[in-house]
Amino acid sequence: MSHENHTLGGEQSGTRILVLGGGYAGVLAAVRVARRTRRRGGRVTLVNPSDRFVERLRLHQLSTGQQLADHRLPDLLAGTGVAFMRGLAVGLDRTARTVDVDTQDGRRQLGYDILVYALGSVTDTDAVPGAADHAYTLAGPAAARLAGRLTELAAAAGRVAVVGAGLTGVESAAEIAETFPGLGVTLLSRDEPGPMMGDAARAYLNRGLDRLGVEVRSGADVTKVLPAGVEVAGDPEPVAADAVVWTIGVRALPLAEQAGLAVDAQGRILVDEALRSESDPAVYAVGDAAAVRQPWGMIHGTCQSGIPTAAHAADSIGRRLRGRRPKPFRFGYIHQPVSLGRRDAVIQFTHADDSPRRWYLKGRAAVRYKELVSGSPPAFFRLSRWFNVPILMLVPGRGPRWLRRGR
Ligand SMILES: Cc1cc2nc3c(=O)[nH]c(=O)nc-3n(C[C@H](O)[C@H](O)[C@H](O)COP(=O)(O)OP(=O)(O)OC[C@H]3O[C@@H](n4cnc5c(N)ncnc54)[C@H](O)[C@@H]3O)c2cc1C
């Protein structure tokens, strides 16, 4: 193993800031903290297993075989002062302040003064027996495998069961039904689709699913995934399916817990108001990997909340290096955007705690809005060095407090 006390350049001065994970939160934290700390000698390294930026917001599109833009992390980071290392973080030693990273050239050890933990989350396939073995998730290579399987099944008029009618499940079922109209798509869930939406938006969402031919089975408690279907509590016969898509539950990766950091039941790092680990002041956590408490309750993992956490952690680190006290993180949700295939969508606007407001958008206007907030990663990350999520400035009404121009 090669040991590196400092980041990639091996210089001996400055604060070493190591960002683990190159998703939405990690990239934003890296480019912004580089900007915030450059005059104080901040040296920022971002570690991610692939040199491609995965637009997780669009995984339901990828899993139906749609071609997405190819964004490479080194290009996104060009000119930001952030060094990129392609590798998988496999161990964290908080006493020595080092991270073991598996790279194509073997294991390397990176030292840090400040660690930004942005490893995201994965779909929890351990929730019921058989899900890990027989179901597809939308993550990484599984999305491409699912796309291949759906194409095969479309030719044979097969059946697909999507489990979970949260926003990911709804978007997946709609996308599959629109892309492969010959497939029979069933959406199974305990709750009805869009449970957090207001009545009008939920009714629109249900009409959209109906128009696309998605069969909705609410009140279905899936207890087991089989090679050719799912078992539902109380049903004597399994629901037959040629492919099962699992979208329920998220959990964080085990690295933080293994390193002895205080985590919640989902493995997310418990953080204070500056987004610093409650158990280790050298560690900040952002995005889906952080358990963030707000006056109205706990944040649940979305890009909408993850991006502000990344911006705030970067600003907190900048203030710390300048000897200033961090500001408390304050966040409120503004919307629940849901695509219904490529030609329809519904956006429920929300109160800070994600409960529905009265107004919502539907149809083409909602499609345009959804595309706007899903954004173009290169422009978004460039602007995020100076601004807090600029796209949200277009949203009318009272914005959250973090929505203001950066220094
Ligand atoms: C289909 C779908 C649609 C969605 N739509 C929306 C939406 O409309 N609005 C919204 O707000 N949210 C949406 N979300 C949720 C949103 O995508 C996530 O909340 C967001 O991606 C979290 O960002 P993150 O940076 O924390 O994690 P991620 O985007 O998951 O990034 C984590 C990164 O860490 C890397 N990594 C993992 N392990 C390691 C390791 N050991 N070492 C180094 N790197 C590692 C991963 O490769 C990845 O690049 C959607 C999610 C899905 C699946």
The ligand as an ORCA input file, in Angstrom:
! r2SCAN-3c Opt
* xyz 0 1
  C     -34.830      7.314     -9.746
  C     -34.544      8.391     -8.738
  C     -35.143      9.635     -8.908
  C     -34.891     10.647     -7.976
  N     -35.487     11.853     -8.176
  C     -35.244     12.855     -7.303
  C     -35.831     14.151     -7.514
  O     -36.582     14.378     -8.458
  N     -35.512     15.141     -6.625
  C     -34.662     14.929     -5.569
  O     -34.401     15.861     -4.814
  N     -34.094     13.713     -5.344
  C     -34.369     12.670     -6.179
  N     -33.784     11.447     -5.963
  C     -32.880     11.262     -4.803
  C     -31.475     11.757     -5.141
  O     -31.025     11.168     -6.324
  C     -30.494     11.455     -4.000
  O     -31.012     11.994     -2.813
  C     -29.130     12.089     -4.313
  O     -28.559     11.470     -5.440
  C     -28.183     11.970     -3.120
  O     -26.953     12.562     -3.477
  P     -25.608     12.114     -2.764
  O     -24.510     12.899     -3.400
  O     -25.773     12.170     -1.302
  O     -25.455     10.572     -3.120
  P     -25.216      9.876     -4.535
  O     -25.775     10.686     -5.643
  O     -25.708      8.481     -4.373
  O     -23.636      9.858     -4.683
  C     -22.821      9.058     -3.875
  C     -21.509      8.873     -4.590
  O     -20.605      8.175     -3.728
  C     -19.924      7.199     -4.498
  N     -19.460      6.124     -3.619
  C     -20.188      5.121     -3.084
  N     -19.397      4.333     -2.336
  C     -18.153      4.859     -2.395
  C     -16.912      4.511     -1.804
  N     -16.791      3.469     -0.979
  N     -15.827      5.273     -2.075
  C     -15.941      6.360     -2.878
  N     -17.102      6.745     -3.448
  C     -18.186      5.995     -3.210
  C     -20.972      6.727     -5.493
  O     -20.356      6.065     -6.580
  C     -21.633      8.052     -5.876
  O     -20.942      8.666     -6.914
  C     -34.028     10.407     -6.863
  C     -33.413      9.162     -6.706
  C     -33.667      8.157     -7.621
  C     -33.002      6.815     -7.423
*
